[in-house]
Amino acid sequence: MERISFNHLPEGFYASMMQVQKVIDKSGLDYKMLELVRMRVSQINGCAYCLDMHYKEAIHAGETPLRLMSVSAWREAPYYNGEEQAALAFAERLTLMRTDETNDDIHEDLNKYFSKDEIAYLTLAVAQINSWNRLVKSFGPTPGKYEAPGAKKELAEVAG
């Protein structure tokens, strides 16, 4: 049940969130990897709307249903590469942040695959999807209705 429409947000609220999103999307990090991270964080946070959105975005970007469906069990699946595994472990750690845990070990693994700048962008991406999850869970938009930009047009061209 929608409690707050995005049309009723304070002026500049949505635009500010989207500006941060654009910075992340232009960071140079692999888009499909970012979608895996967004899916995993949204699973942890139980955000059905974001799961719907990021599943569709990832499929539109060429990701496979198998990898998306299995992302909650990524440690057991052989089809995530080392970079993706490091990003997913980091996303889980930041999302489930415990006060008695340090992040030195996770950064050792991240450093194998990412530069310091990339780790900063990945950190921002995890913080951003956690923010989106919390906003969406509060606002209550109806899941299942999201369409990936351009997907409808592409389907019409294929059916053509």
mmCIF file of the C-alpha atoms, coordinates in Angstrom:
data_MODEL
# 
_entry.id   MODEL 
# 
loop_
_atom_site.group_PDB 
_atom_site.id 
_atom_site.type_symbol 
_atom_site.label_atom_id 
_atom_site.label_alt_id 
_atom_site.label_comp_id 
_atom_site.label_asym_id 
_atom_site.label_entity_id 
_atom_site.label_seq_id 
_atom_site.pdbx_PDB_ins_code 
_atom_site.Cartn_x 
_atom_site.Cartn_y 
_atom_site.Cartn_z 
_atom_site.occupancy 
_atom_site.B_iso_or_equiv 
_atom_site.pdbx_formal_charge 
_atom_site.auth_seq_id 
_atom_site.auth_comp_id 
_atom_site.auth_asym_id 
_atom_site.auth_atom_id 
_atom_site.pdbx_PDB_model_num 
ATOM 1   C CA . MET A 1 1   ? 0.000  0.000   0.000   1.00 0.00 ? 1   MET A CA 1 
ATOM 2   C CA . GLU A 1 2   ? 1.449  3.325   -1.069  1.00 0.00 ? 2   GLU A CA 1 
ATOM 3   C CA . ARG A 1 3   ? 1.777  5.618   1.934   1.00 0.00 ? 3   ARG A CA 1 
ATOM 4   C CA . ILE A 1 4   ? 3.813  8.436   0.396   1.00 0.00 ? 4   ILE A CA 1 
ATOM 5   C CA . SER A 1 5   ? 3.909  9.137   -3.336  1.00 0.00 ? 5   SER A CA 1 
ATOM 6   C CA . PHE A 1 6   ? 7.229  10.170  -4.835  1.00 0.00 ? 6   PHE A CA 1 
ATOM 7   C CA . ASN A 1 7   ? 5.224  13.149  -6.184  1.00 0.00 ? 7   ASN A CA 1 
ATOM 8   C CA . HIS A 1 8   ? 4.659  14.323  -2.589  1.00 0.00 ? 8   HIS A CA 1 
ATOM 9   C CA . LEU A 1 9   ? 8.301  14.388  -1.500  1.00 0.00 ? 9   LEU A CA 1 
ATOM 10  C CA . PRO A 1 10  ? 9.849  17.636  -0.321  1.00 0.00 ? 10  PRO A CA 1 
ATOM 11  C CA . GLU A 1 11  ? 11.357 19.708  -3.143  1.00 0.00 ? 11  GLU A CA 1 
ATOM 12  C CA . GLY A 1 12  ? 14.773 18.454  -4.174  1.00 0.00 ? 12  GLY A CA 1 
ATOM 13  C CA . PHE A 1 13  ? 14.514 15.172  -2.236  1.00 0.00 ? 13  PHE A CA 1 
ATOM 14  C CA . TYR A 1 14  ? 14.153 12.806  -5.186  1.00 0.00 ? 14  TYR A CA 1 
ATOM 15  C CA . ALA A 1 15  ? 16.509 14.858  -7.376  1.00 0.00 ? 15  ALA A CA 1 
ATOM 16  C CA . SER A 1 16  ? 19.232 14.611  -4.717  1.00 0.00 ? 16  SER A CA 1 
ATOM 17  C CA . MET A 1 17  ? 18.870 10.847  -4.487  1.00 0.00 ? 17  MET A CA 1 
ATOM 18  C CA . MET A 1 18  ? 18.964 10.565  -8.276  1.00 0.00 ? 18  MET A CA 1 
ATOM 19  C CA . GLN A 1 19  ? 22.097 12.750  -8.462  1.00 0.00 ? 19  GLN A CA 1 
ATOM 20  C CA . VAL A 1 20  ? 23.925 10.320  -6.169  1.00 0.00 ? 20  VAL A CA 1 
ATOM 21  C CA . GLN A 1 21  ? 22.580 7.446   -8.280  1.00 0.00 ? 21  GLN A CA 1 
ATOM 22  C CA . LYS A 1 22  ? 24.036 9.041   -11.432 1.00 0.00 ? 22  LYS A CA 1 
ATOM 23  C CA . VAL A 1 23  ? 27.450 9.362   -9.770  1.00 0.00 ? 23  VAL A CA 1 
ATOM 24  C CA . ILE A 1 24  ? 27.385 5.651   -8.931  1.00 0.00 ? 24  ILE A CA 1 
ATOM 25  C CA . ASP A 1 25  ? 26.161 4.630   -12.383 1.00 0.00 ? 25  ASP A CA 1 
ATOM 26  C CA . LYS A 1 26  ? 28.951 6.665   -14.041 1.00 0.00 ? 26  LYS A CA 1 
ATOM 27  C CA . SER A 1 27  ? 31.636 5.357   -11.657 1.00 0.00 ? 27  SER A CA 1 
ATOM 28  C CA . GLY A 1 28  ? 32.984 2.791   -14.110 1.00 0.00 ? 28  GLY A CA 1 
ATOM 29  C CA . LEU A 1 29  ? 32.016 -0.145  -11.895 1.00 0.00 ? 29  LEU A CA 1 
ATOM 30  C CA . ASP A 1 30  ? 30.499 -3.034  -13.826 1.00 0.00 ? 30  ASP A CA 1 
ATOM 31  C CA . TYR A 1 31  ? 26.764 -2.385  -14.100 1.00 0.00 ? 31  TYR A CA 1 
ATOM 32  C CA . LYS A 1 32  ? 25.734 -6.050  -13.849 1.00 0.00 ? 32  LYS A CA 1 
ATOM 33  C CA . MET A 1 33  ? 27.875 -6.444  -10.721 1.00 0.00 ? 33  MET A CA 1 
ATOM 34  C CA . LEU A 1 34  ? 26.175 -3.380  -9.222  1.00 0.00 ? 34  LEU A CA 1 
ATOM 35  C CA . GLU A 1 35  ? 22.795 -4.950  -9.975  1.00 0.00 ? 35  GLU A CA 1 
ATOM 36  C CA . LEU A 1 36  ? 23.865 -8.150  -8.200  1.00 0.00 ? 36  LEU A CA 1 
ATOM 37  C CA . VAL A 1 37  ? 24.841 -6.046  -5.182  1.00 0.00 ? 37  VAL A CA 1 
ATOM 38  C CA . ARG A 1 38  ? 21.533 -4.162  -5.320  1.00 0.00 ? 38  ARG A CA 1 
ATOM 39  C CA . MET A 1 39  ? 19.628 -7.446  -5.517  1.00 0.00 ? 39  MET A CA 1 
ATOM 40  C CA . ARG A 1 40  ? 21.510 -8.939  -2.551  1.00 0.00 ? 40  ARG A CA 1 
ATOM 41  C CA . VAL A 1 41  ? 21.075 -5.880  -0.342  1.00 0.00 ? 41  VAL A CA 1 
ATOM 42  C CA . SER A 1 42  ? 17.391 -5.658  -1.274  1.00 0.00 ? 42  SER A CA 1 
ATOM 43  C CA . GLN A 1 43  ? 16.982 -9.344  -0.353  1.00 0.00 ? 43  GLN A CA 1 
ATOM 44  C CA . ILE A 1 44  ? 18.571 -8.743  3.049   1.00 0.00 ? 44  ILE A CA 1 
ATOM 45  C CA . ASN A 1 45  ? 16.323 -5.730  3.619   1.00 0.00 ? 45  ASN A CA 1 
ATOM 46  C CA . GLY A 1 46  ? 13.198 -7.499  2.333   1.00 0.00 ? 46  GLY A CA 1 
ATOM 47  C CA . CYS A 1 47  ? 12.382 -4.775  -0.191  1.00 0.00 ? 47  CYS A CA 1 
ATOM 48  C CA . ALA A 1 48  ? 10.021 -6.326  -2.767  1.00 0.00 ? 48  ALA A CA 1 
ATOM 49  C CA . TYR A 1 49  ? 9.771  -3.156  -4.861  1.00 0.00 ? 49  TYR A CA 1 
ATOM 50  C CA . CYS A 1 50  ? 13.573 -2.883  -5.197  1.00 0.00 ? 50  CYS A CA 1 
ATOM 51  C CA . LEU A 1 51  ? 13.901 -6.605  -5.924  1.00 0.00 ? 51  LEU A CA 1 
ATOM 52  C CA . ASP A 1 52  ? 11.391 -6.235  -8.757  1.00 0.00 ? 52  ASP A CA 1 
ATOM 53  C CA . MET A 1 53  ? 13.168 -3.155  -10.111 1.00 0.00 ? 53  MET A CA 1 
ATOM 54  C CA . HIS A 1 54  ? 16.696 -4.503  -9.963  1.00 0.00 ? 54  HIS A CA 1 
ATOM 55  C CA . TYR A 1 55  ? 15.744 -7.919  -11.311 1.00 0.00 ? 55  TYR A CA 1 
ATOM 56  C CA . LYS A 1 56  ? 14.223 -6.219  -14.361 1.00 0.00 ? 56  LYS A CA 1 
ATOM 57  C CA . GLU A 1 57  ? 17.121 -3.759  -14.699 1.00 0.00 ? 57  GLU A CA 1 
ATOM 58  C CA . ALA A 1 58  ? 19.646 -6.604  -14.527 1.00 0.00 ? 58  ALA A CA 1 
ATOM 59  C CA . ILE A 1 59  ? 17.785 -8.756  -17.060 1.00 0.00 ? 59  ILE A CA 1 
ATOM 60  C CA . HIS A 1 60  ? 17.554 -5.730  -19.353 1.00 0.00 ? 60  HIS A CA 1 
ATOM 61  C CA . ALA A 1 61  ? 21.342 -5.314  -19.003 1.00 0.00 ? 61  ALA A CA 1 
ATOM 62  C CA . GLY A 1 62  ? 21.922 -8.953  -20.009 1.00 0.00 ? 62  GLY A CA 1 
ATOM 63  C CA . GLU A 1 63  ? 22.199 -10.659 -16.625 1.00 0.00 ? 63  GLU A CA 1 
ATOM 64  C CA . THR A 1 64  ? 20.855 -14.213 -16.378 1.00 0.00 ? 64  THR A CA 1 
ATOM 65  C CA . PRO A 1 65  ? 17.855 -15.265 -14.270 1.00 0.00 ? 65  PRO A CA 1 
ATOM 66  C CA . LEU A 1 66  ? 19.955 -18.065 -12.744 1.00 0.00 ? 66  LEU A CA 1 
ATOM 67  C CA . ARG A 1 67  ? 22.550 -15.674 -11.311 1.00 0.00 ? 67  ARG A CA 1 
ATOM 68  C CA . LEU A 1 68  ? 19.881 -13.294 -10.040 1.00 0.00 ? 68  LEU A CA 1 
ATOM 69  C CA . MET A 1 69  ? 17.818 -16.051 -8.468  1.00 0.00 ? 69  MET A CA 1 
ATOM 70  C CA . SER A 1 70  ? 20.910 -17.537 -6.789  1.00 0.00 ? 70  SER A CA 1 
ATOM 71  C CA . VAL A 1 71  ? 22.469 -14.358 -5.461  1.00 0.00 ? 71  VAL A CA 1 
ATOM 72  C CA . SER A 1 72  ? 21.281 -15.060 -1.911  1.00 0.00 ? 72  SER A CA 1 
ATOM 73  C CA . ALA A 1 73  ? 23.404 -18.244 -2.010  1.00 0.00 ? 73  ALA A CA 1 
ATOM 74  C CA . TRP A 1 74  ? 26.345 -16.745 -3.912  1.00 0.00 ? 74  TRP A CA 1 
ATOM 75  C CA . ARG A 1 75  ? 28.922 -18.446 -1.665  1.00 0.00 ? 75  ARG A CA 1 
ATOM 76  C CA . GLU A 1 76  ? 27.713 -21.866 -2.849  1.00 0.00 ? 76  GLU A CA 1 
ATOM 77  C CA . ALA A 1 77  ? 27.276 -21.042 -6.538  1.00 0.00 ? 77  ALA A CA 1 
ATOM 78  C CA . PRO A 1 78  ? 30.191 -21.497 -8.957  1.00 0.00 ? 78  PRO A CA 1 
ATOM 79  C CA . TYR A 1 79  ? 29.077 -18.789 -11.384 1.00 0.00 ? 79  TYR A CA 1 
ATOM 80  C CA . TYR A 1 80  ? 30.146 -15.621 -9.540  1.00 0.00 ? 80  TYR A CA 1 
ATOM 81  C CA . ASN A 1 81  ? 33.687 -14.458 -10.184 1.00 0.00 ? 81  ASN A CA 1 
ATOM 82  C CA . GLY A 1 82  ? 36.109 -13.271 -7.505  1.00 0.00 ? 82  GLY A CA 1 
ATOM 83  C CA . GLU A 1 83  ? 35.281 -9.602  -8.049  1.00 0.00 ? 83  GLU A CA 1 
ATOM 84  C CA . GLU A 1 84  ? 31.552 -10.251 -7.671  1.00 0.00 ? 84  GLU A CA 1 
ATOM 85  C CA . GLN A 1 85  ? 32.122 -12.407 -4.588  1.00 0.00 ? 85  GLN A CA 1 
ATOM 86  C CA . ALA A 1 86  ? 34.212 -9.671  -2.952  1.00 0.00 ? 86  ALA A CA 1 
ATOM 87  C CA . ALA A 1 87  ? 31.571 -7.049  -3.773  1.00 0.00 ? 87  ALA A CA 1 
ATOM 88  C CA . LEU A 1 88  ? 28.729 -9.230  -2.456  1.00 0.00 ? 88  LEU A CA 1 
ATOM 89  C CA . ALA A 1 89  ? 30.599 -10.031 0.783   1.00 0.00 ? 89  ALA A CA 1 
ATOM 90  C CA . PHE A 1 90  ? 31.300 -6.320  1.257   1.00 0.00 ? 90  PHE A CA 1 
ATOM 91  C CA . ALA A 1 91  ? 27.668 -5.398  0.564   1.00 0.00 ? 91  ALA A CA 1 
ATOM 92  C CA . GLU A 1 92  ? 26.463 -7.921  3.122   1.00 0.00 ? 92  GLU A CA 1 
ATOM 93  C CA . ARG A 1 93  ? 28.977 -6.702  5.706   1.00 0.00 ? 93  ARG A CA 1 
ATOM 94  C CA . LEU A 1 94  ? 27.948 -3.056  5.301   1.00 0.00 ? 94  LEU A CA 1 
ATOM 95  C CA . THR A 1 95  ? 24.232 -3.870  5.253   1.00 0.00 ? 95  THR A CA 1 
ATOM 96  C CA . LEU A 1 96  ? 24.349 -6.113  8.327   1.00 0.00 ? 96  LEU A CA 1 
ATOM 97  C CA . MET A 1 97  ? 26.924 -3.886  10.037  1.00 0.00 ? 97  MET A CA 1 
ATOM 98  C CA . ARG A 1 98  ? 27.820 -5.113  13.505  1.00 0.00 ? 98  ARG A CA 1 
ATOM 99  C CA . THR A 1 99  ? 29.455 -2.823  16.029  1.00 0.00 ? 99  THR A CA 1 
ATOM 100 C CA . ASP A 1 100 ? 31.954 -5.466  17.159  1.00 0.00 ? 100 ASP A CA 1 
ATOM 101 C CA . GLU A 1 101 ? 33.277 -6.178  13.663  1.00 0.00 ? 101 GLU A CA 1 
ATOM 102 C CA . THR A 1 102 ? 36.190 -4.582  11.835  1.00 0.00 ? 102 THR A CA 1 
ATOM 103 C CA . ASN A 1 103 ? 36.415 -4.351  8.073   1.00 0.00 ? 103 ASN A CA 1 
ATOM 104 C CA . ASP A 1 104 ? 40.144 -4.991  7.629   1.00 0.00 ? 104 ASP A CA 1 
ATOM 105 C CA . ASP A 1 105 ? 39.670 -8.546  6.325   1.00 0.00 ? 105 ASP A CA 1 
ATOM 106 C CA . ILE A 1 106 ? 36.995 -7.561  3.832   1.00 0.00 ? 106 ILE A CA 1 
ATOM 107 C CA . HIS A 1 107 ? 39.161 -4.724  2.522   1.00 0.00 ? 107 HIS A CA 1 
ATOM 108 C CA . GLU A 1 108 ? 42.053 -7.131  2.001   1.00 0.00 ? 108 GLU A CA 1 
ATOM 109 C CA . ASP A 1 109 ? 39.822 -9.103  -0.363  1.00 0.00 ? 109 ASP A CA 1 
ATOM 110 C CA . LEU A 1 110 ? 38.414 -5.973  -2.041  1.00 0.00 ? 110 LEU A CA 1 
ATOM 111 C CA . ASN A 1 111 ? 41.945 -4.692  -2.705  1.00 0.00 ? 111 ASN A CA 1 
ATOM 112 C CA . LYS A 1 112 ? 42.583 -7.757  -4.894  1.00 0.00 ? 112 LYS A CA 1 
ATOM 113 C CA . TYR A 1 113 ? 39.927 -6.611  -7.369  1.00 0.00 ? 113 TYR A CA 1 
ATOM 114 C CA . PHE A 1 114 ? 39.234 -2.908  -6.874  1.00 0.00 ? 114 PHE A CA 1 
ATOM 115 C CA . SER A 1 115 ? 41.169 0.348   -6.672  1.00 0.00 ? 115 SER A CA 1 
ATOM 116 C CA . LYS A 1 116 ? 40.644 2.664   -3.682  1.00 0.00 ? 116 LYS A CA 1 
ATOM 117 C CA . ASP A 1 117 ? 38.387 4.860   -5.857  1.00 0.00 ? 117 ASP A CA 1 
ATOM 118 C CA . GLU A 1 118 ? 36.346 1.834   -6.909  1.00 0.00 ? 118 GLU A CA 1 
ATOM 119 C CA . ILE A 1 119 ? 35.981 0.737   -3.274  1.00 0.00 ? 119 ILE A CA 1 
ATOM 120 C CA . ALA A 1 120 ? 34.743 4.230   -2.433  1.00 0.00 ? 120 ALA A CA 1 
ATOM 121 C CA . TYR A 1 121 ? 32.160 4.025   -5.239  1.00 0.00 ? 121 TYR A CA 1 
ATOM 122 C CA . LEU A 1 122 ? 31.155 0.511   -4.184  1.00 0.00 ? 122 LEU A CA 1 
ATOM 123 C CA . THR A 1 123 ? 30.693 1.771   -0.612  1.00 0.00 ? 123 THR A CA 1 
ATOM 124 C CA . LEU A 1 124 ? 28.487 4.581   -1.928  1.00 0.00 ? 124 LEU A CA 1 
ATOM 125 C CA . ALA A 1 125 ? 26.510 2.088   -4.040  1.00 0.00 ? 125 ALA A CA 1 
ATOM 126 C CA . VAL A 1 126 ? 25.824 -0.116  -0.996  1.00 0.00 ? 126 VAL A CA 1 
ATOM 127 C CA . ALA A 1 127 ? 24.853 2.896   1.122   1.00 0.00 ? 127 ALA A CA 1 
ATOM 128 C CA . GLN A 1 128 ? 22.598 4.154   -1.676  1.00 0.00 ? 128 GLN A CA 1 
ATOM 129 C CA . ILE A 1 129 ? 20.667 0.906   -2.168  1.00 0.00 ? 129 ILE A CA 1 
ATOM 130 C CA . ASN A 1 130 ? 20.249 0.623   1.600   1.00 0.00 ? 130 ASN A CA 1 
ATOM 131 C CA . SER A 1 131 ? 18.830 4.165   1.571   1.00 0.00 ? 131 SER A CA 1 
ATOM 132 C CA . TRP A 1 132 ? 16.507 3.372   -1.353  1.00 0.00 ? 132 TRP A CA 1 
ATOM 133 C CA . ASN A 1 133 ? 15.334 0.182   0.418   1.00 0.00 ? 133 ASN A CA 1 
ATOM 134 C CA . ARG A 1 134 ? 14.473 2.074   3.571   1.00 0.00 ? 134 ARG A CA 1 
ATOM 135 C CA . LEU A 1 135 ? 12.730 4.904   1.712   1.00 0.00 ? 135 LEU A CA 1 
ATOM 136 C CA . VAL A 1 136 ? 10.700 2.495   -0.402  1.00 0.00 ? 136 VAL A CA 1 
ATOM 137 C CA . LYS A 1 137 ? 9.734  0.352   2.602   1.00 0.00 ? 137 LYS A CA 1 
ATOM 138 C CA . SER A 1 138 ? 8.501  3.511   4.342   1.00 0.00 ? 138 SER A CA 1 
ATOM 139 C CA . PHE A 1 139 ? 6.738  5.029   1.323   1.00 0.00 ? 139 PHE A CA 1 
ATOM 140 C CA . GLY A 1 140 ? 5.157  1.723   0.236   1.00 0.00 ? 140 GLY A CA 1 
ATOM 141 C CA . PRO A 1 141 ? 4.982  1.777   -3.586  1.00 0.00 ? 141 PRO A CA 1 
ATOM 142 C CA . THR A 1 142 ? 3.388  -1.330  -5.084  1.00 0.00 ? 142 THR A CA 1 
ATOM 143 C CA . PRO A 1 143 ? 5.945  -3.914  -6.278  1.00 0.00 ? 143 PRO A CA 1 
ATOM 144 C CA . GLY A 1 144 ? 5.649  -5.609  -9.657  1.00 0.00 ? 144 GLY A CA 1 
ATOM 145 C CA . LYS A 1 145 ? 4.813  -2.617  -11.807 1.00 0.00 ? 145 LYS A CA 1 
ATOM 146 C CA . TYR A 1 146 ? 8.325  -1.363  -12.575 1.00 0.00 ? 146 TYR A CA 1 
ATOM 147 C CA . GLU A 1 147 ? 9.445  -1.353  -16.216 1.00 0.00 ? 147 GLU A CA 1 
ATOM 148 C CA . ALA A 1 148 ? 13.114 -1.023  -17.090 1.00 0.00 ? 148 ALA A CA 1 
ATOM 149 C CA . PRO A 1 149 ? 13.628 2.068   -19.265 1.00 0.00 ? 149 PRO A CA 1 
ATOM 150 C CA . GLY A 1 150 ? 13.711 1.051   -22.923 1.00 0.00 ? 150 GLY A CA 1 
ATOM 151 C CA . ALA A 1 151 ? 12.535 -2.507  -22.246 1.00 0.00 ? 151 ALA A CA 1 
ATOM 152 C CA . LYS A 1 152 ? 8.989  -1.887  -23.468 1.00 0.00 ? 152 LYS A CA 1 
ATOM 153 C CA . LYS A 1 153 ? 10.308 -0.286  -26.672 1.00 0.00 ? 153 LYS A CA 1 
ATOM 154 C CA . GLU A 1 154 ? 12.665 -3.216  -27.282 1.00 0.00 ? 154 GLU A CA 1 
ATOM 155 C CA . LEU A 1 155 ? 9.843  -5.739  -26.797 1.00 0.00 ? 155 LEU A CA 1 
ATOM 156 C CA . ALA A 1 156 ? 7.699  -3.842  -29.296 1.00 0.00 ? 156 ALA A CA 1 
ATOM 157 C CA . GLU A 1 157 ? 10.561 -3.858  -31.834 1.00 0.00 ? 157 GLU A CA 1 
ATOM 158 C CA . VAL A 1 158 ? 11.094 -7.614  -31.400 1.00 0.00 ? 158 VAL A CA 1 
ATOM 159 C CA . ALA A 1 159 ? 7.353  -8.294  -31.734 1.00 0.00 ? 159 ALA A CA 1 
ATOM 160 C CA . GLY A 1 160 ? 7.309  -5.807  -34.584 1.00 0.00 ? 160 GLY A CA 1 
# 
